[in-house]
Amino acid sequence: MSWKEKIISKAGFFWLIKMAWRDGRASQGKLFLFMASIVIGITAVVSIQSFSDSLKSNIDLQSKSLIGADYIIDSSSPVNQRVQEVIDSLGGTAGEEINFASMVMFTQSGLSKLMKVRGITDGFPFYGKLETRPGWAADDFKKHGGALVDATVMLQYNLKRGDSIKIGNITLPIAGALKSVPGGSALASTVAPPVLIPHEVIEETGLIQLGSRIAYEYYFVAENENMDMEVLEDQLDAMLDAEGADLDTHTATSRSLGRRYGNFTRFLNLVAFIALLLGCIGIASSIHIYMNEKLTSVAVLKCLGATRIQTFVIFLLQITAMGFLGSVIGTLAGLLLQLFFPLLLDDFLPVDMVVRLSYPAVFTGLLLGLSMSVLFALLPLMGTLRVVPLQALRIEAQGPVRAKRVRVLILFLIFLAIYLFSLRMLENWIYAFFFVLGLVIAFSALAGVAYLFVKGIQNFFPENWSFCARQSMRNLSRPRNQTLTMILAIGVGTFLISTLYFTKDMLLARATIDRTSESPNLLLLDIQTDQTRLVSQSLEQQDLVVMENIPIVTMRVHSVKGRESKELRDDPDSKVGRWVLNHEFRTTYRDSLIGSESIVQGEWIGKYDSTGIVPISVAENFASDANVQVGDMVTFNVMGVILPTRVASIREVDWGRMQLNFSVVFPGNVLEQAPQFHVMTTKTMDEEASARIQQEIVMKYPNVSVIDLRQILDTVENILDRIGWVINFISFFSIITGIIVLIGAVRTSRLQRIKESVLLRTLGASGKQITKIVALEYLYLGILGSLSGILLSLLGSELLARFAFETTFIPSWIPFVVLFPAITVVVVLIGITNSRSVLQSPPLEVLRREVR
């Protein structure tokens, strides 16, 4: 007879449900805490996934509004005849734009700022709209030859409508404040805010010169609404690339943004998933203790004729109901929580968010919560199968240990579920594998710390300590102690948050400039050759030293190892990266290496001796993507002049350092007579000196752009702080889950603790002594758990720094000074609060109340 037939014949399924309900109702306080762990984890997972789905949906719906057209052809130079023929074959453009970065002076104050100047034709945007203040300024500025200035810049520089700005050689009145414009990004707008001017006055600025980064964009509106953008890409993309142009469709933009923001939300989802796993581990431990307290009840049921399967199913039904109810509540809470994410990330979202109900997120929340809670509870529930009727009289009696294969199967299913969810998030089986491996290592390390701590107490117990200290230490190694669960709960939450702090510091370190050393902090760009002496004099008059005068020559790759770029583009088996063939390289020449680079292969040659082929040095990324090694030939097109070269050396370049680095460096005595422009660097002591030199340079040389690296660094820090805040907010779910698991663990073993405390009080211990014992016990747990988490994050961050970021890891002080004591205090408060009832009542009254 099968086990299903036994259940039906002995009692029936409804009787099992009734027994599960009655027993669960009597233990609802404990089960509520179990369920809370699932609720928190599912809330985090559902809120992030639902927000991610809503964001992707909004990007898809607003993809045309993001670029202002159906598709765009853009180029870094005026289009040639072949590209113009393509434009004509498409029916001509609906609108055009020329844009570039330039210093803009505000004539009333004399101050200036680096901004992105965009000259647009009438009709743009063709989808979406220019949001301005006042609203009619979007049309008025074109009619009257005015300018729309970024709204944030208007506030920062106290500008108002009617004031004037100077761009190169022209002065324009401000027609209004620009709140948003298609084709802009939050990060780019932070570094170089937009200013819109009529397309016809762009040439009058006089800023379209050699070396300037000019973008020419041609906007198109599809004649047919059902036009297949992917077919258009297949037909034109390769050909336009060969001509130095590019095709951007609204669908490609949507995919690109979806991937960019998808990576961020996937990371948040994994952090939230860890919070759920932490709750599940808490459930497994709590169910283990809960079932130990139910052994007598299980033995009595078996004395009355219940089978092993029936008793197992009774408690399995409890856990299933708890998991389902927790999943429902967590899913609803997650859907509500996602409403706050657009407020937190408003400045960084590419679209206007309209939050929608995500059915996949709802399904994931319900399935994940139910399956994980049941899977993690199965192992402790297996203990009911070992209970024999004799345990109704003697708790020491146990049935034989069996079902090892079942336990292995359950563990396999748990890891399979974790892996499948990770795979769904990361969409790469290797990344998912290493994510699961990392979890196993982290949890194993924390479990190992707990095990060694308990063994250390047992083997090296401090006999000479005071009574309270000894008793609190003994509590951590007693049978059914919660040392492992609590250290896992505390350690994983601390590990997550401290790792995030350390990672943010690493990212900042890669973008940090030295504010106290002699490193430059001011860059002057697009200096023409005949202006270098005059600009140098202007700097010297301000008591500034020209630290670097870097010549820059633009060129394109003509051929690689004897094969021309067009041939390589058309070859589907070519191993040369497309960007190498299409990129307009800005190269330099010098006779020595700089601090951010070192030779890894070949020989550095600083000066060409005019014999043989010109030797060059290339960065590792160029060598890899161009599939070249030392000695290989690379030919460049330098403003129409074909220049053969050979790779003499390959350099390792630290691109994270805020200084000018180059993929290709020529030796001296080669490019000195080529058309070029210059970049100068200097160092100012404060922002006032920086503002003075910017004002003077813009007045004298309108084509020169000045970048204060300190402002860029401040922008990067602000962005990382905002993103870090969101990540910490999600990570805090792990801490909350850990606290709930901690409370559940304390309350689950409450009866045993009360018996111990009552015994101590009966033997004469005072309430003050018991409080001290409890406080010390949880102080040990808080210190050990949080410190283990921080130390583990130090190790993980060091590995990230070495292998992922390739930088030096300098730990942040925040986890040690803020996180470590804060979590420890919280743990101690929880322990004392849960023991308060023992201290406020007589021993006999407490014992009767708890065992009743």
C-alpha positions in Angstrom: 0.0 0.0 0.0 1.4 3.4 -1.0 1.8 6.3 1.5 -1.0 8.2 -0.2 -3.3 5.2 0.3 -2.3 5.0 3.9 -3.2 8.6 4.5 -6.6 8.2 3.0 -7.3 4.9 4.7 -6.2 5.9 8.2 -7.6 9.4 8.6 -8.2 11.3 5.4 -6.6 14.5 4.1 -9.1 16.8 5.7 -8.2 15.4 9.1 -4.6 16.2 8.5 -5.5 19.8 7.5 -7.5 20.1 10.7 -4.6 18.8 12.9 -2.1 21.1 11.1 -4.5 24.1 11.7 -5.0 23.3 15.4 -1.3 22.8 16.1 -0.4 25.8 14.1 -2.9 28.0 15.9 -1.4 27.1 19.2 2.0 28.0 17.9 1.0 31.0 15.8 3.5 33.4 17.5 6.5 31.2 16.4 5.1 30.6 13.0 4.4 34.3 12.5 8.1 35.1 12.9 9.0 32.2 10.5 6.6 33.7 8.0 8.0 37.2 8.5 11.4 36.1 7.2 9.7 35.0 3.9 7.7 38.2 3.7 10.8 40.4 3.9 12.8 38.4 1.3 9.9 38.2 -1.1 9.1 41.9 -0.7 12.6 42.8 -1.7 12.6 40.4 -4.7 9.2 41.3 -6.0 9.7 45.1 -5.6 13.0 45.0 -7.6 11.7 42.7 -10.3 8.4 44.5 -10.7 10.3 47.8 -10.9 12.7 46.3 -13.5 9.8 45.0 -15.6 8.0 48.4 -15.4 11.2 50.2 -16.4 11.7 47.9 -19.4 8.1 48.4 -20.4 8.4 52.2 -20.2 11.6 52.2 -22.2 10.0 50.1 -24.9 6.9 52.3 -25.0 8.9 55.6 -25.0 11.8 54.5 -27.2 10.9 56.9 -29.9 10.7 59.8 -27.5 14.1 58.9 -26.1 15.8 59.9 -29.4 13.0 62.1 -30.8 12.7 60.2 -34.1 12.3 56.7 -35.5 16.0 56.4 -36.4 19.1 58.6 -36.6 22.2 58.6 -38.8 25.1 60.2 -37.0 28.7 61.0 -37.9 31.7 62.7 -36.3 32.3 64.7 -39.6 30.1 66.0 -42.4 28.8 63.1 -44.3 30.4 62.1 -47.6 28.7 61.5 -50.9 28.0 57.9 -50.2 26.2 58.6 -47.0 24.4 61.4 -48.5 23.1 59.1 -51.2 21.8 56.8 -48.4 20.0 59.7 -46.8 18.4 60.7 -50.0 17.3 57.1 -50.7 15.5 57.1 -47.3 13.4 60.1 -48.4 15.6 62.8 -46.9 15.9 63.9 -43.3 13.1 65.2 -41.1 15.6 67.3 -39.1 19.2 67.8 -38.4 21.5 68.6 -35.4 25.1 69.6 -34.8 26.3 69.3 -31.3 29.6 69.6 -29.4 30.9 70.4 -26.0 32.1 73.9 -25.4 32.5 76.6 -22.7 29.5 78.8 -22.4 29.9 82.2 -20.8 27.0 83.9 -18.9 27.6 87.6 -19.8 25.8 89.1 -16.8 28.2 87.4 -14.3 31.2 86.7 -16.5 31.1 83.1 -15.2 31.4 80.1 -17.6 30.6 76.4 -17.7 31.3 73.5 -19.9 28.0 72.6 -21.7 26.8 70.5 -24.6 25.7 72.9 -27.4 23.0 71.4 -29.6 22.0 73.2 -32.7 18.6 71.8 -33.9 16.3 72.4 -36.9 12.6 73.2 -36.7 10.3 70.3 -35.9 12.6 68.5 -33.5 11.7 66.4 -31.6 9.3 64.4 -33.7 8.3 62.3 -30.8 8.1 63.5 -27.2 8.6 67.2 -26.5 11.0 69.8 -25.2 10.0 70.5 -21.7 10.7 74.1 -21.0 9.8 76.9 -18.5 7.8 78.8 -19.8 6.2 76.1 -22.0 6.0 78.3 -25.1 9.8 78.9 -25.0 10.2 75.5 -26.9 9.0 77.2 -30.1 9.9 80.8 -29.3 13.7 80.3 -29.1 13.9 79.1 -32.7 11.8 82.0 -34.1 13.7 84.7 -32.3 17.2 83.2 -32.3 17.5 82.6 -28.6 18.8 79.7 -26.5 17.3 77.2 -24.1 19.6 76.7 -21.1 19.5 73.7 -18.8 17.2 74.4 -15.9 19.7 73.3 -13.2 22.3 75.6 -14.6 19.8 78.4 -14.6 19.4 77.9 -10.9 23.0 77.4 -10.1 24.1 80.6 -11.9 21.1 82.7 -11.0 20.1 83.1 -14.6 16.7 84.3 -15.8 14.9 84.6 -19.1 16.3 87.6 -21.0 19.9 87.2 -19.8 22.5 86.5 -22.4 25.0 83.7 -23.0 28.2 83.8 -25.2 29.0 80.7 -27.3 32.2 81.2 -29.3 31.7 84.3 -31.4 28.0 84.8 -30.9 25.8 86.1 -28.0 22.3 84.8 -27.6 19.4 85.8 -25.3 18.1 83.1 -23.0 14.6 82.2 -24.2 13.8 79.8 -21.3 14.9 77.0 -19.0 15.3 73.6 -20.5 13.9 70.8 -18.2 14.3 67.8 -20.5 15.2 67.0 -24.1 15.2 63.8 -26.1 18.7 62.4 -26.8 20.2 63.4 -23.4 21.3 61.2 -20.5 21.4 62.0 -16.8 25.1 61.4 -16.5 26.1 63.4 -19.6 23.8 66.2 -18.5 25.5 66.3 -15.1 29.0 66.7 -16.6 28.0 68.8 -19.6 24.4 70.2 -19.3 22.6 70.9 -22.6 22.0 74.3 -24.2 19.8 74.4 -27.3 20.3 76.9 -30.1 18.9 77.2 -33.7 20.7 75.1 -36.2 21.4 78.0 -38.5 23.6 79.9 -36.1 26.0 77.0 -35.3 28.5 78.0 -38.0 28.5 81.5 -36.6 30.0 80.3 -33.3 33.3 79.7 -35.0 33.8 76.6 -32.9 33.8 74.0 -35.6 37.5 73.6 -35.9 40.2 70.9 -36.3 40.2 68.5 -33.4 36.9 69.5 -32.0 34.5 66.6 -31.3 31.6 67.5 -33.5 28.6 65.2 -33.9 26.4 65.5 -37.0 23.0 63.9 -36.5 20.2 63.4 -39.1 16.8 62.5 -37.8 14.2 60.4 -39.8 10.5 59.7 -39.4 9.5 56.4 -40.9 6.9 56.7 -43.7 5.4 53.4 -42.6 4.6 52.9 -38.8 5.2 49.2 -39.2 8.7 49.7 -40.7 11.0 46.9 -39.4 13.9 48.6 -37.7 15.9 45.4 -37.5 15.7 44.9 -41.3 16.9 48.5 -41.7 19.8 47.9 -39.4 20.8 44.8 -41.3 20.7 46.7 -44.6 22.5 49.9 -43.7 24.5 49.4 -40.5 27.6 47.8 -42.0 27.7 50.1 -45.0 27.4 53.2 -42.9 30.1 51.9 -40.5 32.5 51.6 -43.4 31.8 55.3 -44.3 32.4 56.5 -40.7 28.7 56.9 -39.9 26.3 55.1 -37.7 22.7 54.1 -37.6 20.7 54.3 -34.3 17.1 53.1 -34.3 14.6 53.6 -31.5 14.4 49.9 -31.0 18.2 49.6 -30.7 18.2 52.4 -28.2 15.5 50.6 -26.2 17.6 47.4 -26.2 20.7 49.2 -25.1 19.0 51.1 -22.3 17.3 47.9 -21.2 20.6 46.1 -21.0 22.2 49.0 -19.1 19.5 49.3 -16.5 18.8 45.6 -16.5 22.3 44.9 -15.2 21.7 47.2 -12.3 18.3 45.8 -11.4 19.7 42.2 -11.7 22.3 43.1 -9.2 19.7 44.5 -6.8 17.6 41.4 -7.4 20.5 39.1 -6.4 21.0 41.2 -3.2 17.3 40.8 -2.4 17.5 37.1 -3.2 20.3 36.8 -0.6 17.9 38.4 2.0 15.4 35.7 1.1 18.0 32.9 1.4 19.0 34.3 4.8 15.3 34.1 5.9 15.1 30.5 4.6 18.2 29.5 6.5 16.5 31.1 9.6 13.4 29.1 8.9 15.4 25.8 8.6 17.1 26.4 11.9 13.9 27.6 13.6 11.9 24.7 12.3 14.6 22.4 13.6 14.1 23.8 17.1 10.3 23.9 16.7 10.2 20.3 15.7 12.4 19.3 18.6 9.8 20.9 20.9 7.1 18.9 19.0 8.7 15.5 19.4 6.5 14.5 22.3 3.3 15.6 20.3 4.5 13.5 17.4 5.2 10.5 19.6 1.7 10.8 21.2 0.1 10.9 17.7 2.0 7.7 16.8 0.8 6.1 20.0 -2.7 6.9 18.8 -2.1 5.2 15.5 -0.8 8.0 13.2 1.7 6.9 10.7 5.1 8.5 10.0 3.9 10.0 6.8 0.8 11.4 8.5 2.8 13.2 11.2 5.2 14.4 8.5 2.4 15.8 6.3 0.7 17.6 9.3 3.8 19.8 9.8 4.5 20.0 6.1 1.1 21.5 5.6 1.9 24.1 8.3 5.1 25.1 6.6 3.4 25.2 3.2 0.6 27.4 4.4 3.2 29.6 6.1 5.3 29.9 2.9 2.2 30.6 0.8 0.8 33.2 3.1 4.2 34.8 3.5 4.6 34.8 -0.3 1.3 36.5 -0.8 1.9 39.2 1.8 5.5 39.7 0.5 4.3 40.0 -3.1 1.7 42.6 -2.2 4.3 44.6 -0.1 6.8 44.4 -2.9 4.3 45.8 -5.4 3.6 48.7 -3.0 7.3 49.3 -2.4 8.2 49.6 -6.1 6.2 52.8 -6.1 9.0 54.5 -4.2 11.8 53.6 -6.6 11.0 56.1 -9.3 11.2 58.8 -6.6 14.7 57.5 -5.5 16.1 57.2 -9.0 14.2 60.0 -10.7 17.4 61.8 -11.8 18.9 58.8 -13.4 16.0 57.2 -15.2 15.9 57.7 -19.0 12.0 57.8 -19.2 9.0 59.1 -17.2 8.1 56.1 -15.1 4.6 54.8 -15.0 4.6 51.8 -12.6 2.6 48.8 -13.8 1.6 45.5 -12.3 4.1 42.9 -13.3 2.5 39.5 -13.6 5.9 37.7 -14.0 7.1 39.4 -10.7 3.9 38.3 -8.9 4.3 34.7 -10.2 8.0 34.7 -9.3 7.3 36.0 -5.8 4.6 33.4 -5.1 6.5 30.5 -6.5 9.9 31.5 -5.0 8.5 32.1 -1.5 6.5 28.8 -1.4 9.2 26.6 -3.0 12.1 28.0 -0.9 10.3 27.9 2.4 9.2 24.3 1.8 12.6 23.2 0.5 14.5 24.7 3.4 12.0 23.2 5.9 12.2 19.6 4.6 15.4 18.7 6.3 14.3 19.5 9.8 10.9 18.0 9.1 12.6 14.8 8.3 13.2 14.5 12.0 9.5 13.5 12.5 10.2 10.3 10.6 12.7 9.2 13.3 10.3 9.7 16.2 9.0 6.4 17.9 6.0 6.1 20.3 8.4 5.5 23.2 9.4 9.2 23.0 6.1 10.1 24.6 7.6 8.8 27.8 11.4 9.1 27.2 12.7 12.0 25.1 16.0 10.2 24.6 14.4 7.4 22.6 14.9 7.8 18.8 14.2 5.7 15.8 16.9 4.6 13.5 18.7 7.2 11.3 17.6 6.5 7.7 16.8 8.3 4.4 20.3 9.6 3.7 19.5 9.5 0.0 16.4 11.6 0.6 18.5 14.2 2.5 21.0 14.3 -0.3 18.1 14.8 -2.8 16.7 17.7 -0.7 20.1 19.4 -0.6 20.4 18.9 -4.4 16.9 20.5 -4.9 17.8 23.5 -2.7 21.0 24.2 -4.6 19.2 23.6 -7.9 16.5 26.1 -7.0 19.1 28.7 -6.0 21.1 28.1 -9.2 18.0 28.4 -11.5 16.9 31.7 -10.0 20.5 33.0 -10.3 20.6 31.8 -13.9 17.3 33.6 -14.6 18.7 36.8 -13.2 22.2 36.7 -14.7 21.3 34.9 -18.0 24.7 33.2 -18.0 25.3 29.8 -16.5 28.9 30.5 -15.6 28.1 33.7 -13.7 25.2 31.9 -12.0 27.5 29.0 -11.0 30.1 31.4 -9.5 27.3 33.3 -7.7 26.1 30.1 -6.0 29.7 29.1 -5.3 30.3 32.5 -3.7 27.2 32.0 -1.5 28.3 28.6 -0.5 31.8 29.9 0.5 30.4 32.9 2.4 27.8 30.8 4.3 30.4 28.1 4.9 32.9 30.6 6.2 30.4 32.0 8.7 29.2 28.6 9.7 32.9 27.6 10.2 33.4 30.6 12.5 30.4 29.6 14.6 31.6 26.0 14.8 35.1 27.0 15.8 33.8 29.4 18.3 31.6 26.8 20.0 34.5 24.2 19.9 36.8 26.8 21.4 34.4 27.4 24.3 34.2 23.7 24.9 37.9 23.1 24.8 39.3 26.3 26.2 36.7 27.5 28.6 37.8 30.6 30.7 37.5 29.2 34.2 38.8 32.3 35.8 36.2 34.6 34.4 33.4 36.0 36.6 30.1 34.0 37.1 28.1 36.1 34.6 30.8 36.0 31.9 31.2 32.2 32.3 27.5 31.5 32.3 26.9 33.7 29.2 29.7 31.9 27.4 28.4 28.5 28.3 25.0 29.4 26.9 26.5 29.7 23.5 27.7 26.1 23.5 24.7 24.5 25.1 22.5 21.9 23.3 20.0 23.5 20.9 21.9 26.8 21.0 21.3 29.3 18.2 24.9 30.3 17.8 25.1 29.1 14.1 21.8 30.7 13.0 22.5 34.0 14.7 26.0 34.3 13.3 24.7 33.5 9.9 21.9 36.1 10.1 24.2 38.8 11.5 27.2 37.9 9.4 25.5 37.8 6.0 23.7 41.1 6.4 26.9 42.8 7.6 28.9 41.1 4.8 26.6 42.5 2.1 26.5 46.1 3.3 30.2 46.4 4.1 31.1 44.8 0.8 29.0 47.4 -1.0 30.8 50.2 0.9 34.2 48.7 0.0 33.2 48.3 -3.6 32.0 51.9 -3.9 35.3 53.0 -2.5 37.1 51.0 -5.1 35.1 52.6 -7.9 35.8 56.0 -6.5 39.5 55.2 -6.1 39.7 54.4 -9.8 38.3 57.9 -10.6 40.1 59.8 -7.9 42.5 62.6 -8.5 45.1 63.5 -6.0 43.9 66.8 -4.4 47.1 67.4 -2.5 49.9 66.3 -4.7 51.3 67.9 -7.9 48.8 66.0 -10.1 47.0 68.4 -12.5 43.3 69.1 -11.8 42.5 71.4 -14.8 42.4 70.4 -18.4 42.3 72.8 -21.4 41.1 71.1 -24.5 41.0 71.9 -28.3 43.9 74.4 -28.2 45.0 75.1 -31.8 48.7 74.9 -32.5 49.0 78.7 -33.0 47.3 79.3 -29.7 49.6 77.2 -27.5 52.0 80.0 -26.7 49.3 82.5 -25.9 47.4 80.1 -23.7 50.6 79.3 -21.8 51.1 83.0 -21.2 47.6 83.4 -19.9 48.2 80.6 -17.4 51.6 82.0 -16.3 50.0 85.4 -15.7 47.7 83.7 -13.2 50.8 82.1 -11.5 49.9 78.7 -12.9 52.4 76.3 -14.4 51.7 74.4 -17.6 52.3 70.8 -16.4 51.6 69.1 -19.7 51.3 70.2 -23.3 49.9 67.1 -25.1 49.7 67.2 -28.9 46.8 65.2 -30.4 46.5 63.9 -33.9 43.4 62.3 -35.2 43.6 59.3 -37.6 41.8 56.1 -38.6 43.0 52.5 -39.1 43.6 51.9 -42.8 44.8 48.3 -42.7 45.8 45.6 -40.2 48.6 43.2 -41.2 48.2 44.1 -44.8 44.4 43.7 -45.0 42.4 46.9 -45.5 39.6 48.0 -43.1 36.9 47.5 -45.7 38.0 44.0 -46.4 38.1 43.2 -42.7 34.6 44.6 -42.2 33.2 42.4 -44.9 34.9 39.3 -43.6 32.6 37.5 -41.2 35.6 35.4 -39.9 37.7 38.5 -39.1 39.0 38.6 -35.6 39.6 42.4 -35.7 37.1 44.3 -33.5 34.7 46.5 -35.4 35.4 49.5 -33.2 39.1 49.4 -34.2 38.1 49.7 -37.9 35.5 52.4 -37.3 37.0 54.4 -34.5 38.6 57.8 -35.1 41.7 57.6 -32.9 43.1 60.5 -31.1 46.8 59.7 -30.8 49.8 61.5 -29.4 53.6 61.4 -29.7 56.2 61.6 -26.9 59.6 60.2 -25.9 58.7 58.6 -22.5 56.1 56.6 -20.7 53.8 58.3 -18.1 52.7 57.1 -14.7 49.6 55.2 -15.7 51.3 52.9 -18.2 54.0 50.2 -18.3 55.5 48.0 -21.0 54.3 44.4 -21.0 55.7 43.3 -24.3 58.3 44.6 -26.8 60.5 47.7 -26.5 59.6 51.3 -25.9 61.0 53.5 -28.6 60.8 57.2 -27.8 62.2 58.7 -30.9 62.1 57.6 -34.6 65.5 57.6 -36.3 63.9 58.0 -39.8 64.9 54.5 -40.9 62.5 51.7 -41.5 58.8 51.5 -40.7 57.6 53.9 -37.9 57.5 52.0 -34.5 54.4 52.6 -32.3 53.3 51.5 -28.9 49.7 50.2 -28.5 47.6 49.6 -25.4 46.6 46.0 -24.5 43.0 46.6 -25.4 43.9 47.8 -28.9 46.3 44.8 -29.4 43.7 42.4 -28.3 40.8 43.8 -30.4 43.0 44.5 -33.4 44.5 40.9 -33.1 48.1 42.2 -33.4 51.3 41.4 -31.6 54.7 42.9 -31.4 56.1 43.2 -34.9 52.8 43.3 -36.7 51.9 46.0 -39.3 49.2 48.6 -38.8 48.6 51.3 -41.4 46.8 54.6 -40.4 45.1 57.2 -42.5 46.3 60.6 -41.1 44.1 63.2 -42.7 44.4 61.5 -46.1 48.1 60.5 -45.7 48.7 56.8 -45.4 51.2 56.1 -42.7 52.6 52.5 -42.3 53.6 51.5 -38.8 54.7 48.4 -36.9 53.9 47.5 -33.3 57.1 47.9 -31.3 55.6 47.5 -27.8 52.4 46.8 -26.0 51.5 48.8 -22.9 49.3 48.1 -19.8 47.3 51.3 -19.2 45.3 52.2 -16.1 42.3 53.8 -17.8 40.7 54.5 -14.4 43.2 57.2 -13.6 41.9 60.7 -14.4 44.5 61.7 -16.9 44.9 61.5 -20.6 45.7 58.0 -21.8 46.0 56.9 -25.4 45.5 53.6 -27.2 48.2 54.4 -29.7 51.3 56.4 -29.0 53.9 57.5 -31.6 57.5 58.3 -31.0 58.9 61.7 -31.5 60.1 62.9 -35.0 57.0 61.5 -36.8 53.8 63.5 -36.4 55.2 67.0 -35.5 54.1 68.4 -38.9 50.7 66.7 -39.0 47.5 68.7 -38.4 46.9 68.6 -34.7 45.5 70.4 -31.6 46.7 70.4 -28.1 45.6 69.7 -24.5 47.2 71.5 -21.6 47.0 70.6 -18.0 47.7 72.7 -14.9 46.9 72.8 -11.2 44.8 75.4 -9.4 44.8 75.5 -5.6 41.0 76.2 -5.2 37.8 76.7 -7.0 38.1 80.5 -7.1 41.4 80.3 -9.0 39.8 77.7 -11.3 36.9 80.0 -12.0 39.2 83.0 -12.8 41.2 81.1 -15.3 38.1 79.6 -17.0 36.6 83.1 -17.3 39.8 84.5 -18.9 40.4 81.6 -21.3 36.8 81.7 -22.5 37.0 85.4 -23.1 40.2 85.2 -25.1 39.9 81.8 -26.8 36.2 80.8 -27.2 37.2 77.5 -28.9 39.1 76.3 -25.9 37.1 74.1 -23.4 38.2 74.0 -19.8 37.4 71.0 -17.5 37.8 71.1 -13.8 38.5 67.5 -12.8 37.4 68.2 -9.3 33.9 68.9 -10.5 33.8 65.6 -12.5 35.0 63.8 -9.4 32.3 65.4 -7.3 29.7 64.3 -9.9 31.0 60.8 -9.9 30.9 60.7 -6.1 27.4 62.0 -6.1 26.2 59.5 -8.6 27.9 56.6 -6.7 26.4 57.9 -3.4 22.9 57.9 -4.9 23.2 54.5 -6.4 25.0 53.2 -3.3 22.1 54.5 -1.2 19.6 52.4 -3.3 21.8 49.4 -3.1 22.2 49.8 0.7 18.4 50.2 1.0 17.9 46.8 -0.7 20.8 45.3 1.3 19.2 46.5 4.5 16.5 43.9 3.8 19.2 41.3 4.7 19.8 43.1 8.0 16.0 43.2 8.7 15.7 39.6 7.8 18.6 38.8 10.1 16.9 40.6 12.9 13.6 38.8 12.4 15.5 35.5 12.2 17.3 36.5 15.4 14.0 37.3 17.1 12.5 34.0 15.9 15.5 32.0 17.1 15.3 33.7 20.5 11.6 33.2 20.9 11.7 29.6 19.6 14.1 28.6 22.3 12.3 30.8 24.8 11.1 27.9 27.0 14.6 26.5 27.5 16.0 30.0 28.3 13.2 30.6 30.7 13.8 27.4 32.5 17.5 28.3 32.8 16.7 31.8 34.0 14.1 30.5 36.5 16.6 28.0 37.8 19.2 30.7 38.3 16.7 32.9 40.1 15.7 30.0 42.3 19.3 29.5 43.2 19.6 33.1 44.2 20.7 35.0 41.0 19.4 38.5 40.9 17.6 40.1 38.0 20.6 42.3 37.4 22.9 39.2 37.0 20.5 37.5 34.6 20.3 40.7 32.5 24.1 40.9 32.5 24.3 37.2 31.4 21.8 37.8 28.6 23.5 41.0 27.5 26.9 39.4 27.4 25.7 36.4 25.5 24.2 38.6 22.8 27.2 40.9 22.9 29.4 38.0 22.0 27.1 37.0 19.2 26.8 40.6 17.9 30.6 41.1 17.9 31.4 37.7 16.4 28.7 37.9 13.7 29.3 41.5 12.5 33.0 41.3 12.8 33.1 38.0 10.8 30.9 39.6 8.1 33.2 42.6 7.8 36.3 40.5 7.7 34.8 38.2 5.1 33.8 41.3 3.1 37.4 42.5 3.3 38.6 39.2 1.8 35.9 39.4 -0.9 36.7 43.0 -1.7 40.4 42.3 -2.0 39.6 39.6 -4.5 37.3 42.0 -6.4 40.0 44.7 -6.4 42.7 42.3 -7.7 40.8 40.3 -10.3 37.8 42.5 -11.3 38.9 46.1 -10.9 42.7 45.6 -11.0 43.3 48.2 -8.5 44.6 48.6 -4.9 42.0 48.0 -2.2 41.9 50.5 0.6 39.1 49.6 3.1 36.5 52.2 4.1 36.2 53.0 7.8 32.4 53.1 7.8 31.8 49.4 8.3 34.2 49.3 11.3 33.1 52.5 13.0 29.4 52.6 12.2 28.1 49.2 11.0 30.0 47.0 13.5 28.9 48.8 16.7 25.3 49.5 15.4 24.6 45.9 14.6 26.1 44.7 17.9 23.9 47.1 19.9 20.8 45.9 18.0 21.6 42.3 18.7 22.0 43.0 22.4 18.8 45.0 22.6 16.9 42.2 21.0 18.2 39.6 23.4 17.4 41.8 26.5 14.0 42.7 25.2 13.0 39.0 24.7 14.2 38.2 28.3 12.4 41.0 30.0 9.3 39.0 31.0 11.5 36.6 33.0 13.0 39.5 35.0 9.7 41.2 35.8 7.8 38.2 37.3 8.3 35.7 40.1 10.0 32.5 38.9 7.1 30.2 39.6 4.6 32.4 37.9 6.8 32.6 34.8 7.3 28.9 34.7 3.6 28.1 35.0 2.7 30.7 32.3 5.2 29.4 29.8 4.5 25.7 30.2 0.8 26.1 30.3 
